[in-house]
Structures are given as C-alpha cells and as structure tokens.
Amino acid sequence: MNWSQEFECGLERFDTSNQCLIFVLRQVLAPGGECRGHPACGQQASDCTKTRALQTFASRKFAFEERVMRGAEFPGLPEHAEDHRQFLSRIEMKGPPQTCLAGLSEIERIADLWLPLHVDEFDRSFGRWTSALP
C-alpha cells in the first residue's frame, strides 16, 4: 500500500496520521525487519513483534484522532471510534493459531480493504463537518 490522494480527507493532521499509518504498515509487512524468523517464522501471529508494533501504533493514532474529534464535539465520534475498534479487533489475530507470516498476510488484506473505506466514510465526514463550522 502506498500513500495517494485516495487517502486524503482534507485535514492535514489526519492526512499526516494516515501517511504514518501507511508507512508503519509497509514497514511491518516488509520481509525481514524485526521478525525473529523471517518468512519461515513459526511464531504464532499473536506473539509477533511486528503485529504488536502495528497494534500499538494504530491504537495511539486512533486515540489522537478521537481526542481531536472529542475536542471539536463531533457528533459522528461514536461511529468513527467503533470503526477504529473493529479494525484493531480484526488485526489482533485471535482464533486458531496462525504463523507470523500468515498473520501478516491477513493484516495486509484487512488494511488494504479497511483504510480506503475508513477514510472515505469516516475521516472525510469529519473533514466536511469541520469545514462547515463557522
């Protein structure tokens, strides 16, 4: 996944935050890196340092966005925060044990589907709402 205008919502702080998320995703999904065993890693995905790094970053990114929305008294915050929660839940790799590599492949699939939809439905709605404020 690469940054493109598709991911812009019109709010510089959110666009920068989404650029950072894409950067972290690319680092996490890159072969090697901090993964203990590289592609043949037999580690369970729930114990993978890469998936934990992504979960930590995404949690902090979402907390930042939600603080901004809460401060602005954005009425769409509950739905926006719920979409964040669902993404975090989906990348937790619960269920039957998967290897690290299989887990990262699933995270890539989830992120590729989730991020464009999230920006379009949720981040842009906040951008439109803030631009309509007096």
A tleap script that builds the chain and sets N, CA, C and O, in Angstrom:
source leaprc.protein.ff14SB
mol = sequence {
  NMET ASN TRP SER GLN GLU PHE GLU CYS GLY
  LEU GLU ARG PHE ASP THR SER ASN GLN CYS
  LEU ILE PHE VAL LEU ARG GLN VAL LEU ALA
  PRO GLY GLY GLU CYS ARG GLY HIE PRO ALA
  CYS GLY GLN GLN ALA SER ASP CYS THR LYS
  THR ARG ALA LEU GLN THR PHE ALA SER ARG
  LYS PHE ALA PHE GLU GLU ARG VAL MET ARG
  GLY ALA GLU PHE PRO GLY LEU PRO GLU HIE
  ALA GLU ASP HIE ARG GLN PHE LEU SER ARG
  ILE GLU MET LYS GLY PRO PRO GLN THR CYS
  LEU ALA GLY LEU SER GLU ILE GLU ARG ILE
  ALA ASP LEU TRP LEU PRO LEU HIE VAL ASP
  GLU PHE ASP ARG SER PHE GLY ARG TRP THR
  SER ALA LEU CPRO
}
set mol.1.N position { 0.853 -1.169 0.000 }
set mol.1.CA position { 0.000 0.000 0.000 }
set mol.1.C position { 0.898 1.231 0.000 }
set mol.1.O position { 1.857 1.309 0.768 }
set mol.2.N position { 0.587 2.177 -0.853 }
set mol.2.CA position { 1.323 3.435 -0.932 }
set mol.2.C position { 0.374 4.593 -0.720 }
set mol.2.O position { -0.814 4.500 -1.025 }
set mol.3.N position { 0.905 5.689 -0.193 }
set mol.3.CA position { 0.108 6.892 0.005 }
set mol.3.C position { -0.318 7.437 -1.347 }
set mol.3.O position { 0.470 7.463 -2.293 }
set mol.4.N position { -1.564 7.871 -1.432 }
set mol.4.CA position { -2.061 8.541 -2.627 }
set mol.4.C position { -3.165 9.494 -2.202 }
set mol.4.O position { -3.576 9.498 -1.041 }
set mol.5.N position { -3.642 10.295 -3.133 }
set mol.5.CA position { -4.728 11.227 -2.847 }
set mol.5.C position { -5.989 10.510 -2.396 }
set mol.5.O position { -6.849 11.103 -1.745 }
set mol.6.N position { -6.096 9.243 -2.739 }
set mol.6.CA position { -7.240 8.434 -2.329 }
set mol.6.C position { -7.419 8.464 -0.800 }
set mol.6.O position { -8.530 8.321 -0.290 }
set mol.7.N position { -6.304 8.652 -0.087 }
set mol.7.CA position { -6.343 8.606 1.372 }
set mol.7.C position { -6.457 9.989 2.019 }
set mol.7.O position { -6.457 10.086 3.246 }
set mol.8.N position { -6.552 11.054 1.227 }
set mol.8.CA position { -6.658 12.393 1.797 }
set mol.8.C position { -8.090 12.668 2.226 }
set mol.8.O position { -9.050 12.339 1.530 }
set mol.9.N position { -8.199 13.283 3.397 }
set mol.9.CA position { -9.534 13.624 3.892 }
set mol.9.C position { -9.720 15.137 4.004 }
set mol.9.O position { -10.818 15.601 4.311 }
set mol.10.N position { -8.666 15.904 3.762 }
set mol.10.CA position { -8.793 17.352 3.810 }
set mol.10.C position { -8.358 17.972 5.123 }
set mol.10.O position { -8.362 19.195 5.258 }
set mol.11.N position { -7.987 17.156 6.086 }
set mol.11.CA position { -7.484 17.654 7.366 }
set mol.11.C position { -6.015 17.264 7.468 }
set mol.11.O position { -5.680 16.080 7.506 }
set mol.12.N position { -5.149 18.258 7.512 }
set mol.12.CA position { -3.711 17.982 7.465 }
set mol.12.C position { -3.267 17.015 8.561 }
set mol.12.O position { -2.481 16.104 8.302 }
set mol.13.N position { -3.768 17.208 9.784 }
set mol.13.CA position { -3.348 16.325 10.878 }
set mol.13.C position { -3.782 14.880 10.635 }
set mol.13.O position { -3.035 13.950 10.940 }
set mol.14.N position { -4.969 14.687 10.094 }
set mol.14.CA position { -5.438 13.330 9.817 }
set mol.14.C position { -4.710 12.739 8.608 }
set mol.14.O position { -4.365 11.557 8.605 }
set mol.15.N position { -4.475 13.569 7.574 }
set mol.15.CA position { -3.751 13.080 6.405 }
set mol.15.C position { -2.338 12.641 6.800 }
set mol.15.O position { -1.862 11.596 6.358 }
set mol.16.N position { -1.677 13.440 7.628 }
set mol.16.CA position { -0.338 13.076 8.100 }
set mol.16.C position { -0.394 11.794 8.920 }
set mol.16.O position { 0.472 10.929 8.794 }
set mol.17.N position { -1.408 11.679 9.753 }
set mol.17.CA position { -1.581 10.484 10.573 }
set mol.17.C position { -1.798 9.245 9.693 }
set mol.17.O position { -1.266 8.174 9.983 }
set mol.18.N position { -2.572 9.396 8.631 }
set mol.18.CA position { -2.806 8.275 7.710 }
set mol.18.C position { -1.543 7.944 6.917 }
set mol.18.O position { -1.284 6.775 6.630 }
set mol.19.N position { -0.753 8.960 6.559 }
set mol.19.CA position { 0.527 8.703 5.904 }
set mol.19.C position { 1.426 7.875 6.816 }
set mol.19.O position { 2.087 6.939 6.368 }
set mol.20.N position { 1.442 8.227 8.096 }
set mol.20.CA position { 2.248 7.480 9.065 }
set mol.20.C position { 1.750 6.041 9.197 }
set mol.20.O position { 2.555 5.115 9.290 }
set mol.21.N position { 0.441 5.849 9.205 }
set mol.21.CA position { -0.106 4.500 9.299 }
set mol.21.C position { 0.339 3.659 8.103 }
set mol.21.O position { 0.721 2.500 8.263 }
set mol.22.N position { 0.289 4.237 6.922 }
set mol.22.CA position { 0.720 3.511 5.731 }
set mol.22.C position { 2.209 3.195 5.819 }
set mol.22.O position { 2.632 2.101 5.445 }
set mol.23.N position { 3.006 4.141 6.309 }
set mol.23.CA position { 4.439 3.885 6.479 }
set mol.23.C position { 4.656 2.713 7.432 }
set mol.23.O position { 5.437 1.808 7.138 }
set mol.24.N position { 3.967 2.730 8.570 }
set mol.24.CA position { 4.125 1.651 9.549 }
set mol.24.C position { 3.664 0.322 8.951 }
set mol.24.O position { 4.325 -0.701 9.134 }
set mol.25.N position { 2.556 0.330 8.251 }
set mol.25.CA position { 2.090 -0.900 7.596 }
set mol.25.C position { 3.147 -1.438 6.641 }
set mol.25.O position { 3.421 -2.638 6.623 }
set mol.26.N position { 3.736 -0.555 5.850 }
set mol.26.CA position { 4.762 -1.001 4.891 }
set mol.26.C position { 5.966 -1.594 5.616 }
set mol.26.O position { 6.532 -2.594 5.174 }
set mol.27.N position { 6.356 -0.975 6.733 }
set mol.27.CA position { 7.496 -1.492 7.492 }
set mol.27.C position { 7.161 -2.848 8.108 }
set mol.27.O position { 7.971 -3.775 8.078 }
set mol.28.N position { 5.968 -2.946 8.659 }
set mol.28.CA position { 5.554 -4.184 9.318 }
set mol.28.C position { 5.419 -5.315 8.308 }
set mol.28.O position { 5.770 -6.457 8.603 }
set mol.29.N position { 4.920 -5.006 7.138 }
set mol.29.CA position { 4.669 -6.044 6.135 }
set mol.29.C position { 5.896 -6.358 5.276 }
set mol.29.O position { 5.887 -7.317 4.504 }
set mol.30.N position { 6.941 -5.556 5.409 }
set mol.30.CA position { 8.159 -5.815 4.639 }
set mol.30.C position { 8.818 -7.104 5.126 }
set mol.30.O position { 8.811 -7.388 6.324 }
set mol.31.N position { 9.376 -7.871 4.224 }
set mol.31.CA position { 10.074 -9.094 4.648 }
set mol.31.C position { 11.235 -8.767 5.575 }
set mol.31.O position { 11.915 -7.756 5.404 }
set mol.32.N position { 11.450 -9.618 6.541 }
set mol.32.CA position { 12.586 -9.448 7.456 }
set mol.32.C position { 12.258 -8.453 8.543 }
set mol.32.O position { 11.353 -8.679 9.346 }
set mol.33.N position { 12.980 -7.362 8.576 }
set mol.33.CA position { 12.770 -6.375 9.617 }
set mol.33.C position { 13.082 -6.972 10.972 }
set mol.33.O position { 14.091 -7.655 11.147 }
set mol.34.N position { 12.215 -6.711 11.918 }
set mol.34.CA position { 12.489 -7.197 13.270 }
set mol.34.C position { 11.931 -8.592 13.524 }
set mol.34.O position { 12.058 -9.123 14.628 }
set mol.35.N position { 11.312 -9.188 12.501 }
set mol.35.CA position { 10.749 -10.522 12.678 }
set mol.35.C position { 11.857 -11.502 13.041 }
set mol.35.O position { 12.914 -11.520 12.409 }
set mol.36.N position { 11.614 -12.297 14.039 }
set mol.36.CA position { 12.646 -13.204 14.556 }
set mol.36.C position { 13.050 -14.277 13.564 }
set mol.36.O position { 14.211 -14.685 13.541 }
set mol.37.N position { 12.133 -14.737 12.758 }
set mol.37.CA position { 12.455 -15.871 11.909 }
set mol.37.C position { 12.306 -15.618 10.430 }
set mol.37.O position { 12.472 -16.539 9.630 }
set mol.38.N position { 11.996 -14.394 10.043 }
set mol.38.CA position { 11.802 -14.009 8.645 }
set mol.38.C position { 10.673 -14.858 8.037 }
set mol.38.O position { 9.808 -15.302 8.792 }
set mol.39.N position { 10.630 -15.108 6.730 }
set mol.39.CA position { 9.444 -15.722 6.139 }
set mol.39.C position { 9.085 -17.102 6.679 }
set mol.39.O position { 7.911 -17.474 6.677 }
set mol.40.N position { 10.044 -17.846 7.129 }
set mol.40.CA position { 9.743 -19.190 7.617 }
set mol.40.C position { 9.434 -19.193 9.105 }
set mol.40.O position { 9.429 -20.245 9.743 }
set mol.41.N position { 9.180 -18.032 9.645 }
set mol.41.CA position { 8.930 -17.895 11.090 }
set mol.41.C position { 7.751 -18.768 11.514 }
set mol.41.O position { 6.670 -18.685 10.931 }
set mol.42.N position { 7.960 -19.589 12.514 }
set mol.42.CA position { 6.892 -20.444 13.018 }
set mol.42.C position { 6.184 -19.825 14.205 }
set mol.42.O position { 5.315 -20.454 14.809 }
set mol.43.N position { 6.547 -18.595 14.546 }
set mol.43.CA position { 5.964 -17.885 15.673 }
set mol.43.C position { 4.464 -17.680 15.426 }
set mol.43.O position { 4.039 -17.427 14.299 }
set mol.44.N position { 3.684 -17.794 16.483 }
set mol.44.CA position { 2.254 -17.509 16.348 }
set mol.44.C position { 2.080 -16.014 16.108 }
set mol.44.O position { 2.811 -15.199 16.671 }
set mol.45.N position { 1.117 -15.662 15.274 }
set mol.45.CA position { 0.894 -14.260 14.923 }
set mol.45.C position { 0.605 -13.416 16.155 }
set mol.45.O position { 0.991 -12.248 16.202 }
set mol.46.N position { -0.063 -13.981 17.149 }
set mol.46.CA position { -0.395 -13.205 18.351 }
set mol.46.C position { 0.855 -12.835 19.141 }
set mol.46.O position { 0.806 -11.923 19.966 }
set mol.47.N position { 1.973 -13.520 18.911 }
set mol.47.CA position { 3.226 -13.222 19.604 }
set mol.47.C position { 4.202 -12.450 18.726 }
set mol.47.O position { 5.316 -12.165 19.164 }
set mol.48.N position { 3.826 -12.111 17.527 }
set mol.48.CA position { 4.717 -11.469 16.571 }
set mol.48.C position { 4.985 -10.021 16.977 }
set mol.48.O position { 4.055 -9.259 17.240 }
set mol.49.N position { 6.260 -9.653 17.024 }
set mol.49.CA position { 6.611 -8.286 17.390 }
set mol.49.C position { 6.126 -7.288 16.349 }
set mol.49.O position { 5.838 -6.139 16.686 }
set mol.50.N position { 6.031 -7.703 15.093 }
set mol.50.CA position { 5.554 -6.806 14.043 }
set mol.50.C position { 4.065 -6.491 14.229 }
set mol.50.O position { 3.659 -5.333 14.127 }
set mol.51.N position { 3.259 -7.510 14.500 }
set mol.51.CA position { 1.827 -7.247 14.678 }
set mol.51.C position { 1.609 -6.396 15.926 }
set mol.51.O position { 0.743 -5.521 15.933 }
set mol.52.N position { 2.378 -6.642 16.968 }
set mol.52.CA position { 2.234 -5.822 18.179 }
set mol.52.C position { 2.618 -4.367 17.910 }
set mol.52.O position { 1.975 -3.451 18.423 }
set mol.53.N position { 3.666 -4.152 17.107 }
set mol.53.CA position { 4.075 -2.787 16.767 }
set mol.53.C position { 2.964 -2.067 16.012 }
set mol.53.O position { 2.678 -0.901 16.287 }
set mol.54.N position { 2.342 -2.751 15.071 }
set mol.54.CA position { 1.239 -2.154 14.318 }
set mol.54.C position { 0.056 -1.857 15.236 }
set mol.54.O position { -0.535 -0.781 15.145 }
set mol.55.N position { -0.292 -2.779 16.105 }
set mol.55.CA position { -1.406 -2.570 17.029 }
set mol.55.C position { -1.140 -1.361 17.933 }
set mol.55.O position { -2.038 -0.554 18.173 }
set mol.56.N position { 0.075 -1.241 18.426 }
set mol.56.CA position { 0.427 -0.115 19.302 }
set mol.56.C position { 0.326 1.197 18.551 }
set mol.56.O position { -0.266 2.155 19.049 }
set mol.57.N position { 0.905 1.253 17.342 }
set mol.57.CA position { 0.846 2.485 16.571 }
set mol.57.C position { -0.597 2.855 16.238 }
set mol.57.O position { -1.008 3.999 16.430 }
set mol.58.N position { -1.363 1.889 15.741 }
set mol.58.CA position { -2.748 2.169 15.353 }
set mol.58.C position { -3.572 2.626 16.553 }
set mol.58.O position { -4.388 3.538 16.425 }
set mol.59.N position { -3.375 2.018 17.700 }
set mol.59.CA position { -4.107 2.423 18.912 }
set mol.59.C position { -3.816 3.876 19.261 }
set mol.59.O position { -4.725 4.636 19.595 }
set mol.60.N position { -2.552 4.256 19.181 }
set mol.60.CA position { -2.168 5.644 19.501 }
set mol.60.C position { -2.694 6.615 18.458 }
set mol.60.O position { -3.144 7.710 18.796 }
set mol.61.N position { -2.639 6.220 17.190 }
set mol.61.CA position { -3.157 7.064 16.108 }
set mol.61.C position { -4.648 7.298 16.295 }
set mol.61.O position { -5.129 8.425 16.178 }
set mol.62.N position { -5.368 6.233 16.584 }
set mol.62.CA position { -6.813 6.347 16.762 }
set mol.62.C position { -7.153 7.176 18.000 }
set mol.62.O position { -8.100 7.963 17.973 }
set mol.63.N position { -6.403 7.011 19.072 }
set mol.63.CA position { -6.647 7.805 20.289 }
set mol.63.C position { -6.451 9.290 19.984 }
set mol.63.O position { -7.229 10.126 20.443 }
set mol.64.N position { -5.421 9.617 19.218 }
set mol.64.CA position { -5.185 11.003 18.815 }
set mol.64.C position { -6.379 11.550 18.034 }
set mol.64.O position { -6.894 12.622 18.352 }
set mol.65.N position { -6.817 10.812 17.012 }
set mol.65.CA position { -7.942 11.265 16.194 }
set mol.65.C position { -9.191 11.457 17.046 }
set mol.65.O position { -9.911 12.444 16.891 }
set mol.66.N position { -9.441 10.520 17.937 }
set mol.66.CA position { -10.645 10.589 18.763 }
set mol.66.C position { -10.579 11.762 19.743 }
set mol.66.O position { -11.608 12.369 20.041 }
set mol.67.N position { -9.388 12.090 20.247 }
set mol.67.CA position { -9.240 13.280 21.109 }
set mol.67.C position { -9.568 14.547 20.330 }
set mol.67.O position { -10.250 15.436 20.839 }
set mol.68.N position { -9.078 14.627 19.085 }
set mol.68.CA position { -9.360 15.786 18.249 }
set mol.68.C position { -10.868 15.906 18.022 }
set mol.68.O position { -11.435 16.992 18.142 }
set mol.69.N position { -11.513 14.786 17.696 }
set mol.69.CA position { -12.960 14.806 17.431 }
set mol.69.C position { -13.755 15.133 18.700 }
set mol.69.O position { -14.740 15.869 18.651 }
set mol.70.N position { -13.323 14.587 19.818 }
set mol.70.CA position { -13.996 14.861 21.090 }
set mol.70.C position { -13.889 16.349 21.425 }
set mol.70.O position { -14.866 16.970 21.844 }
set mol.71.N position { -12.695 16.914 21.238 }
set mol.71.CA position { -12.485 18.341 21.497 }
set mol.71.C position { -13.343 19.226 20.607 }
set mol.71.O position { -13.762 20.307 21.020 }
set mol.72.N position { -13.604 18.774 19.393 }
set mol.72.CA position { -14.439 19.528 18.454 }
set mol.72.C position { -15.918 19.243 18.657 }
set mol.72.O position { -16.768 19.853 18.008 }
set mol.73.N position { -16.228 18.316 19.556 }
set mol.73.CA position { -17.610 17.884 19.821 }
set mol.73.C position { -18.275 17.343 18.554 }
set mol.73.O position { -19.424 17.661 18.249 }
set mol.74.N position { -17.527 16.528 17.834 }
set mol.74.CA position { -18.013 15.934 16.586 }
set mol.74.C position { -19.101 14.907 16.887 }
set mol.74.O position { -18.853 13.949 17.620 }
set mol.75.N position { -20.306 15.089 16.334 }
set mol.75.CA position { -21.400 14.160 16.633 }
set mol.75.C position { -21.199 12.747 16.070 }
set mol.75.O position { -21.846 11.809 16.535 }
set mol.76.N position { -20.325 12.582 15.087 }
set mol.76.CA position { -20.091 11.275 14.494 }
set mol.76.C position { -18.994 10.471 15.186 }
set mol.76.O position { -18.603 9.407 14.707 }
set mol.77.N position { -18.494 10.986 16.322 }
set mol.77.CA position { -17.397 10.311 17.019 }
set mol.77.C position { -17.717 8.872 17.411 }
set mol.77.O position { -16.865 8.009 17.199 }
set mol.78.N position { -18.888 8.553 17.971 }
set mol.78.CA position { -19.122 7.155 18.374 }
set mol.78.C position { -18.962 6.153 17.227 }
set mol.78.O position { -18.357 5.097 17.411 }
set mol.79.N position { -19.495 6.473 16.059 }
set mol.79.CA position { -19.390 5.566 14.924 }
set mol.79.C position { -17.947 5.479 14.424 }
set mol.79.O position { -17.467 4.406 14.060 }
set mol.80.N position { -17.267 6.625 14.412 }
set mol.80.CA position { -15.878 6.670 13.969 }
set mol.80.C position { -15.011 5.816 14.901 }
set mol.80.O position { -14.203 5.008 14.443 }
set mol.81.N position { -15.189 6.002 16.206 }
set mol.81.CA position { -14.415 5.237 17.190 }
set mol.81.C position { -14.730 3.745 17.100 }
set mol.81.O position { -13.843 2.915 17.297 }
set mol.82.N position { -15.961 3.404 16.809 }
set mol.82.CA position { -16.335 1.998 16.665 }
set mol.82.C position { -15.628 1.382 15.465 }
set mol.82.O position { -15.209 0.226 15.530 }
set mol.83.N position { -15.484 2.127 14.370 }
set mol.83.CA position { -14.762 1.604 13.217 }
set mol.83.C position { -13.284 1.384 13.569 }
set mol.83.O position { -12.680 0.406 13.129 }
set mol.84.N position { -12.712 2.285 14.355 }
set mol.84.CA position { -11.338 2.083 14.837 }
set mol.84.C position { -11.254 0.799 15.665 }
set mol.84.O position { -10.350 -0.015 15.475 }
set mol.85.N position { -12.193 0.631 16.572 }
set mol.85.CA position { -12.185 -0.545 17.448 }
set mol.85.C position { -12.289 -1.834 16.633 }
set mol.85.O position { -11.608 -2.817 16.923 }
set mol.86.N position { -13.139 -1.819 15.623 }
set mol.86.CA position { -13.295 -3.012 14.786 }
set mol.86.C position { -12.006 -3.339 14.034 }
set mol.86.O position { -11.645 -4.509 13.907 }
set mol.87.N position { -11.312 -2.314 13.535 }
set mol.87.CA position { -10.049 -2.563 12.847 }
set mol.87.C position { -9.040 -3.190 13.814 }
set mol.87.O position { -8.393 -4.184 13.482 }
set mol.88.N position { -8.910 -2.607 15.007 }
set mol.88.CA position { -7.971 -3.143 15.993 }
set mol.88.C position { -8.321 -4.587 16.354 }
set mol.88.O position { -7.436 -5.428 16.509 }
set mol.89.N position { -9.600 -4.861 16.485 }
set mol.89.CA position { -10.037 -6.212 16.814 }
set mol.89.C position { -9.672 -7.190 15.701 }
set mol.89.O position { -9.262 -8.320 15.967 }
set mol.90.N position { -9.823 -6.751 14.458 }
set mol.90.CA position { -9.544 -7.636 13.322 }
set mol.90.C position { -8.059 -7.933 13.155 }
set mol.90.O position { -7.700 -8.989 12.634 }
set mol.91.N position { -7.181 -7.013 13.591 }
set mol.91.CA position { -5.750 -7.272 13.436 }
set mol.91.C position { -5.134 -7.915 14.674 }
set mol.91.O position { -3.916 -8.078 14.742 }
set mol.92.N position { -5.958 -8.280 15.653 }
set mol.92.CA position { -5.446 -8.935 16.854 }
set mol.92.C position { -5.049 -10.375 16.622 }
set mol.92.O position { -4.325 -10.946 17.438 }
set mol.93.N position { -5.492 -10.975 15.548 }
set mol.93.CA position { -5.140 -12.351 15.204 }
set mol.93.C position { -5.606 -13.337 16.271 }
set mol.93.O position { -4.862 -14.222 16.694 }
set mol.94.N position { -6.836 -13.163 16.688 }
set mol.94.CA position { -7.443 -14.127 17.616 }
set mol.94.C position { -7.894 -15.347 16.831 }
set mol.94.O position { -7.865 -15.357 15.600 }
set mol.95.N position { -8.298 -16.347 17.541 }
set mol.95.CA position { -8.797 -17.544 16.870 }
set mol.95.C position { -7.723 -18.587 16.737 }
set mol.95.O position { -6.769 -18.596 17.516 }
set mol.96.N position { -7.856 -19.474 15.761 }
set mol.96.CA position { -6.871 -20.549 15.609 }
set mol.96.C position { -5.478 -19.966 15.422 }
set mol.96.O position { -5.317 -18.969 14.718 }
set mol.97.N position { -4.480 -20.563 16.035 }
set mol.97.CA position { -3.120 -20.034 15.890 }
set mol.97.C position { -2.692 -19.993 14.423 }
set mol.97.O position { -2.883 -20.949 13.671 }
set mol.98.N position { -2.117 -18.875 14.048 }
set mol.98.CA position { -1.568 -18.716 12.716 }
set mol.98.C position { -0.083 -18.442 12.877 }
set mol.98.O position { 0.354 -17.940 13.912 }
set mol.99.N position { 0.679 -18.767 11.867 }
set mol.99.CA position { 2.079 -18.368 11.913 }
set mol.99.C position { 2.161 -16.873 11.684 }
set mol.99.O position { 1.217 -16.251 11.196 }
set mol.100.N position { 3.289 -16.310 12.040 }
set mol.100.CA position { 3.516 -14.885 11.857 }
set mol.100.C position { 3.277 -14.479 10.407 }
set mol.100.O position { 2.580 -13.500 10.143 }
set mol.101.N position { 3.846 -15.220 9.476 }
set mol.101.CA position { 3.729 -14.879 8.060 }
set mol.101.C position { 2.268 -14.897 7.602 }
set mol.101.O position { 1.838 -13.994 6.886 }
set mol.102.N position { 1.520 -15.893 7.998 }
set mol.102.CA position { 0.097 -15.959 7.636 }
set mol.102.C position { -0.658 -14.800 8.272 }
set mol.102.O position { -1.530 -14.203 7.641 }
set mol.103.N position { -0.326 -14.483 9.514 }
set mol.103.CA position { -0.981 -13.365 10.199 }
set mol.103.C position { -0.707 -12.045 9.512 }
set mol.103.O position { -1.614 -11.227 9.364 }
set mol.104.N position { 0.535 -11.820 9.088 }
set mol.104.CA position { 0.870 -10.576 8.394 }
set mol.104.C position { 0.168 -10.490 7.055 }
set mol.104.O position { -0.241 -9.403 6.646 }
set mol.105.N position { 0.019 -11.598 6.368 }
set mol.105.CA position { -0.714 -11.605 5.089 }
set mol.105.C position { -2.169 -11.220 5.312 }
set mol.105.O position { -2.752 -10.484 4.516 }
set mol.106.N position { -2.751 -11.717 6.394 }
set mol.106.CA position { -4.143 -11.376 6.725 }
set mol.106.C position { -4.265 -9.901 7.096 }
set mol.106.O position { -5.225 -9.241 6.699 }
set mol.107.N position { -3.310 -9.385 7.846 }
set mol.107.CA position { -3.324 -7.959 8.203 }
set mol.107.C position { -3.238 -7.103 6.950 }
set mol.107.O position { -3.934 -6.093 6.840 }
set mol.108.N position { -2.398 -7.493 6.012 }
set mol.108.CA position { -2.275 -6.732 4.768 }
set mol.108.C position { -3.615 -6.708 4.026 }
set mol.108.O position { -4.030 -5.665 3.520 }
set mol.109.N position { -4.281 -7.846 3.963 }
set mol.109.CA position { -5.582 -7.924 3.293 }
set mol.109.C position { -6.602 -7.030 3.999 }
set mol.109.O position { -7.345 -6.296 3.347 }
set mol.110.N position { -6.635 -7.092 5.331 }
set mol.110.CA position { -7.573 -6.288 6.120 }
set mol.110.C position { -7.312 -4.801 5.896 }
set mol.110.O position { -8.242 -4.038 5.638 }
set mol.111.N position { -6.056 -4.392 5.992 }
set mol.111.CA position { -5.708 -2.974 5.857 }
set mol.111.C position { -6.014 -2.452 4.459 }
set mol.111.O position { -6.514 -1.337 4.306 }
set mol.112.N position { -5.716 -3.257 3.434 }
set mol.112.CA position { -5.987 -2.838 2.061 }
set mol.112.C position { -7.471 -2.578 1.827 }
set mol.112.O position { -7.834 -1.691 1.055 }
set mol.113.N position { -8.316 -3.339 2.484 }
set mol.113.CA position { -9.762 -3.147 2.344 }
set mol.113.C position { -10.271 -2.043 3.267 }
set mol.113.O position { -11.127 -1.250 2.875 }
set mol.114.N position { -9.744 -1.990 4.493 }
set mol.114.CA position { -10.288 -1.104 5.519 }
set mol.114.C position { -9.915 0.359 5.318 }
set mol.114.O position { -10.792 1.220 5.379 }
set mol.115.N position { -8.648 0.665 5.082 }
set mol.115.CA position { -8.211 2.063 5.094 }
set mol.115.C position { -8.930 2.942 4.065 }
set mol.115.O position { -9.413 4.010 4.441 }
set mol.116.N position { -9.028 2.553 2.792 }
set mol.116.CA position { -9.740 3.425 1.848 }
set mol.116.C position { -11.197 3.657 2.250 }
set mol.116.O position { -11.709 4.768 2.109 }
set mol.117.N position { -11.859 2.628 2.745 }
set mol.117.CA position { -13.256 2.781 3.164 }
set mol.117.C position { -13.367 3.667 4.397 }
set mol.117.O position { -14.269 4.499 4.489 }
set mol.118.N position { -12.450 3.488 5.345 }
set mol.118.CA position { -12.483 4.289 6.571 }
set mol.118.C position { -12.274 5.770 6.256 }
set mol.118.O position { -12.998 6.627 6.762 }
set mol.119.N position { -11.282 6.062 5.419 }
set mol.119.CA position { -11.026 7.459 5.052 }
set mol.119.C position { -12.252 8.037 4.359 }
set mol.119.O position { -12.690 9.141 4.681 }
set mol.120.N position { -12.798 7.300 3.419 }
set mol.120.CA position { -13.936 7.801 2.645 }
set mol.120.C position { -15.166 8.026 3.514 }
set mol.120.O position { -15.819 9.064 3.410 }
set mol.121.N position { -15.480 7.074 4.356 }
set mol.121.CA position { -16.717 7.168 5.140 }
set mol.121.C position { -16.572 7.974 6.423 }
set mol.121.O position { -17.489 8.704 6.798 }
set mol.122.N position { -15.443 7.855 7.098 }
set mol.122.CA position { -15.328 8.447 8.431 }
set mol.122.C position { -14.427 9.682 8.489 }
set mol.122.O position { -14.854 10.721 8.992 }
set mol.123.N position { -13.201 9.597 7.991 }
set mol.123.CA position { -12.303 10.745 8.086 }
set mol.123.C position { -12.819 11.920 7.262 }
set mol.123.O position { -12.777 13.064 7.715 }
set mol.124.N position { -13.299 11.643 6.066 }
set mol.124.CA position { -13.812 12.734 5.228 }
set mol.124.C position { -15.077 13.348 5.808 }
set mol.124.O position { -15.315 14.545 5.645 }
set mol.125.N position { -15.885 12.547 6.479 }
set mol.125.CA position { -17.100 13.135 7.082 }
set mol.125.C position { -16.708 14.116 8.173 }
set mol.125.O position { -17.351 15.155 8.323 }
set mol.126.N position { -15.660 13.807 8.942 }
set mol.126.CA position { -15.169 14.748 9.954 }
set mol.126.C position { -14.585 15.984 9.265 }
set mol.126.O position { -14.797 17.104 9.731 }
set mol.127.N position { -13.861 15.797 8.175 }
set mol.127.CA position { -13.315 16.931 7.433 }
set mol.127.C position { -14.407 17.842 6.918 }
set mol.127.O position { -14.301 19.063 7.034 }
set mol.128.N position { -15.463 17.262 6.346 }
set mol.128.CA position { -16.582 18.089 5.853 }
set mol.128.C position { -17.270 18.808 7.002 }
set mol.128.O position { -17.640 19.976 6.879 }
set mol.129.N position { -17.441 18.107 8.121 }
set mol.129.CA position { -18.111 18.704 9.278 }
set mol.129.C position { -17.314 19.882 9.814 }
set mol.129.O position { -17.889 20.927 10.118 }
set mol.130.N position { -15.985 19.732 9.936 }
set mol.130.CA position { -15.186 20.828 10.461 }
set mol.130.C position { -15.130 22.013 9.488 }
set mol.130.O position { -15.082 23.163 9.924 }
set mol.131.N position { -15.136 21.745 8.182 }
set mol.131.CA position { -15.077 22.855 7.223 }
set mol.131.C position { -16.403 23.621 7.192 }
set mol.131.O position { -16.439 24.770 6.752 }
set mol.132.N position { -17.482 23.003 7.651 }
set mol.132.CA position { -18.787 23.683 7.679 }
set mol.132.C position { -18.985 24.511 8.947 }
set mol.132.O position { -19.960 25.255 9.057 }
set mol.133.N position { -18.062 24.383 9.906 }
set mol.133.CA position { -18.190 25.152 11.153 }
set mol.133.C position { -17.944 26.628 10.888 }
set mol.133.O position { -17.152 26.987 10.016 }
set mol.134.N position { -18.628 27.484 11.646 }
set mol.134.CA position { -18.401 28.936 11.438 }
set mol.134.C position { -17.011 29.370 11.864 }
set mol.134.O position { -16.670 30.547 11.753 }
savepdb mol mol.pdb
quit
